[in-house]
């Protein structure tokens, strides 16, 4: 990520437009009501940010009207702002709304929103239900990871000669594709369950427990894959993975101390708690970046180890979500959209797009449904569990964005994987509707502890 953003800033700095923006003496002034004012590079950002924000929220509103999660419309809006639609139909308009000089700043703001979003995922990830988990939860969780891992590895082996970058080895490429196909969108899953009134059901608690374990395993695997890709030798990869594990252990051990510090800060003001949380997530992200893995993993680790149960922390996380998620996270969607170009995908690669979607669904839906059926669920309920576990969203886009930034996937393959993400996420609600409401007959009185809070606050995933 660091290299990606630095390269973008450097490229913008070398451009004539950026040079002119930095030096008002070399650029024609702009008349305004009799005054003569020099232009500034922030002017393009002041136009780009509201354009992206409004487009994404309009897309989210439109898709909600169609019974889909808002995140589908926001992702699609980000894609349509890129070369797939706007850049294809009206390249001059796209250049005006999203000029090259603004892109490094938009990318940096989107990255901050991404780190905050992953911190919030970690903060709301509740693994307590797994302490007394039944064998069904363990079986579905493991199978919904292992099945797409195995099938994804086979697909990646076949794709490697055709879609892998020349500088990437076969093993890292295969491992990354396998992990990417094993992701479940934990936050958007909570939103779908709440929208359909399933948050108080045994099905909702069961699926959320499975998804929590699934994503915890997938993020651990992704950490190892990133370490393998960004380091020169297997020994360096093991070192990076070991340092990341040491950082996670340190955060766990410091959790009681962090609880005391935040509790003491809460006696002063919620503002101090918010400042400490922001500083902690950014410093942990910086630490993982220096270790050699992605900063997003550090933000997630800090969120997963933030103390629970303090009202001041809940209020502070709500304040972070209220600003970063609706205002700045769409900038990340726009960054994804600008790198998603379905128009220029060679015709011969659309067969691979179909194969990716089929393998993703077969591995995730088939693995989870089969495990649920073998542990006692009827076929309709097993199909519902598989459908929910097959839901992807922003979490998948985060993984794909990491792969693009570290250069492990080509632009064409990135576009195909984004398409798979949209298709599998959009299919969740219609398939559940076809299965009917009887799959979710209440089985126990208390819902999973994390569902209600995430359903109330989460619009992305």
Secondary structure in CASP SS format (residue, H / E / C, confidence):
PFRMAT SS
TARGET T0000
AUTHOR 0000-0000-0000
METHOD secondary structure of the structure
MODEL  1
X C 1.00
X H 1.00
X H 1.00
X H 1.00
X H 1.00
X H 1.00
X H 1.00
X H 1.00
X H 1.00
X H 1.00
X H 1.00
X H 1.00
X H 1.00
X H 1.00
X C 1.00
X H 1.00
X H 1.00
X H 1.00
X H 1.00
X H 1.00
X H 1.00
X H 1.00
X C 1.00
X H 1.00
X H 1.00
X H 1.00
X C 1.00
X C 1.00
X C 1.00
X E 1.00
X E 1.00
X E 1.00
X C 1.00
X C 1.00
X E 1.00
X E 1.00
X E 1.00
X C 1.00
X C 1.00
X C 1.00
X H 1.00
X H 1.00
X H 1.00
X H 1.00
X H 1.00
X H 1.00
X H 1.00
X H 1.00
X H 1.00
X H 1.00
X H 1.00
X H 1.00
X H 1.00
X H 1.00
X H 1.00
X H 1.00
X H 1.00
X H 1.00
X H 1.00
X H 1.00
X H 1.00
X H 1.00
X H 1.00
X H 1.00
X H 1.00
X C 1.00
X C 1.00
X C 1.00
X C 1.00
X H 1.00
X H 1.00
X H 1.00
X H 1.00
X H 1.00
X H 1.00
X H 1.00
X H 1.00
X H 1.00
X H 1.00
X H 1.00
X C 1.00
X C 1.00
X C 1.00
X C 1.00
X C 1.00
X H 1.00
X H 1.00
X H 1.00
X H 1.00
X C 1.00
X H 1.00
X H 1.00
X H 1.00
X H 1.00
X H 1.00
X H 1.00
X H 1.00
X C 1.00
X C 1.00
X H 1.00
X H 1.00
X H 1.00
X H 1.00
X H 1.00
X H 1.00
X H 1.00
X H 1.00
X H 1.00
X H 1.00
X H 1.00
X H 1.00
X H 1.00
X H 1.00
X H 1.00
X H 1.00
X H 1.00
X H 1.00
X H 1.00
X H 1.00
X H 1.00
X H 1.00
X H 1.00
X H 1.00
X H 1.00
X C 1.00
X C 1.00
X C 1.00
X H 1.00
X H 1.00
X H 1.00
X C 1.00
X C 1.00
X C 1.00
X C 1.00
X H 1.00
X H 1.00
X H 1.00
X H 1.00
X H 1.00
X H 1.00
X H 1.00
X H 1.00
X H 1.00
X H 1.00
X H 1.00
X H 1.00
X H 1.00
X H 1.00
X H 1.00
X H 1.00
X H 1.00
X H 1.00
X H 1.00
X H 1.00
X H 1.00
X H 1.00
X H 1.00
X H 1.00
X H 1.00
X H 1.00
X H 1.00
X H 1.00
X H 1.00
X C 1.00
X C 1.00
X C 1.00
X C 1.00
X C 1.00
X C 1.00
X H 1.00
X H 1.00
X H 1.00
X H 1.00
X H 1.00
X H 1.00
X H 1.00
X H 1.00
X H 1.00
X H 1.00
X H 1.00
X C 1.00
X C 1.00
X C 1.00
X C 1.00
X C 1.00
X H 1.00
X H 1.00
X H 1.00
X H 1.00
X H 1.00
X H 1.00
X H 1.00
X H 1.00
X H 1.00
X H 1.00
X C 1.00
X C 1.00
X C 1.00
X C 1.00
X C 1.00
X C 1.00
X H 1.00
X H 1.00
X H 1.00
X H 1.00
X H 1.00
X H 1.00
X H 1.00
X H 1.00
X H 1.00
X H 1.00
X H 1.00
X H 1.00
X H 1.00
X H 1.00
X H 1.00
X H 1.00
X H 1.00
X H 1.00
X H 1.00
X H 1.00
X H 1.00
X H 1.00
X H 1.00
X H 1.00
X H 1.00
X H 1.00
X H 1.00
X H 1.00
X H 1.00
X C 1.00
X C 1.00
X C 1.00
X H 1.00
X H 1.00
X H 1.00
X H 1.00
X H 1.00
X H 1.00
X H 1.00
X H 1.00
X H 1.00
X H 1.00
X H 1.00
X H 1.00
X H 1.00
X H 1.00
X H 1.00
X H 1.00
X H 1.00
X H 1.00
X H 1.00
X H 1.00
X C 1.00
X H 1.00
X H 1.00
X H 1.00
X H 1.00
X H 1.00
X H 1.00
X H 1.00
X H 1.00
X H 1.00
X H 1.00
X H 1.00
X H 1.00
X H 1.00
X H 1.00
X C 1.00
X H 1.00
X H 1.00
X H 1.00
X H 1.00
X H 1.00
X H 1.00
X H 1.00
X H 1.00
X H 1.00
X H 1.00
X H 1.00
X H 1.00
X H 1.00
X H 1.00
X H 1.00
X H 1.00
X H 1.00
X H 1.00
X H 1.00
X H 1.00
X H 1.00
X H 1.00
X C 1.00
X C 1.00
X C 1.00
X H 1.00
X H 1.00
X H 1.00
X H 1.00
X H 1.00
X H 1.00
X H 1.00
X H 1.00
X H 1.00
X H 1.00
X C 1.00
X C 1.00
X C 1.00
X C 1.00
X C 1.00
X C 1.00
X H 1.00
X H 1.00
X H 1.00
X H 1.00
X H 1.00
X H 1.00
X H 1.00
X H 1.00
X H 1.00
X H 1.00
X H 1.00
X H 1.00
X H 1.00
X H 1.00
X H 1.00
X H 1.00
X H 1.00
X H 1.00
X H 1.00
X H 1.00
X H 1.00
X H 1.00
X H 1.00
X H 1.00
X H 1.00
X H 1.00
X H 1.00
X H 1.00
X C 1.00
X C 1.00
X C 1.00
X C 1.00
X C 1.00
X C 1.00
X C 1.00
X C 1.00
X H 1.00
X H 1.00
X H 1.00
X H 1.00
X H 1.00
X H 1.00
X H 1.00
X H 1.00
X H 1.00
X H 1.00
X H 1.00
X H 1.00
X H 1.00
X H 1.00
X H 1.00
X H 1.00
X H 1.00
X H 1.00
X H 1.00
X H 1.00
X H 1.00
X H 1.00
X H 1.00
X H 1.00
X H 1.00
X H 1.00
X H 1.00
X H 1.00
X C 1.00
X C 1.00
X C 1.00
X C 1.00
X H 1.00
X H 1.00
X H 1.00
X H 1.00
X H 1.00
X H 1.00
X H 1.00
X H 1.00
X H 1.00
X H 1.00
X H 1.00
X C 1.00
X C 1.00
X C 1.00
X C 1.00
X H 1.00
X H 1.00
X H 1.00
X H 1.00
X H 1.00
X H 1.00
X H 1.00
X H 1.00
X H 1.00
X H 1.00
X H 1.00
X H 1.00
X C 1.00
X C 1.00
X C 1.00
X C 1.00
X C 1.00
X H 1.00
X H 1.00
X H 1.00
X H 1.00
X H 1.00
X H 1.00
X H 1.00
X H 1.00
X H 1.00
X H 1.00
X H 1.00
X H 1.00
X H 1.00
X H 1.00
X H 1.00
X H 1.00
X H 1.00
X H 1.00
X H 1.00
X H 1.00
X H 1.00
X H 1.00
X H 1.00
X H 1.00
X H 1.00
X C 1.00
X H 1.00
X H 1.00
X H 1.00
X H 1.00
X C 1.00
X C 1.00
X C 1.00
X C 1.00
X C 1.00
X C 1.00
X C 1.00
X C 1.00
X H 1.00
X H 1.00
X H 1.00
X H 1.00
X H 1.00
X H 1.00
X H 1.00
X H 1.00
X H 1.00
X C 1.00
X C 1.00
X C 1.00
X C 1.00
END
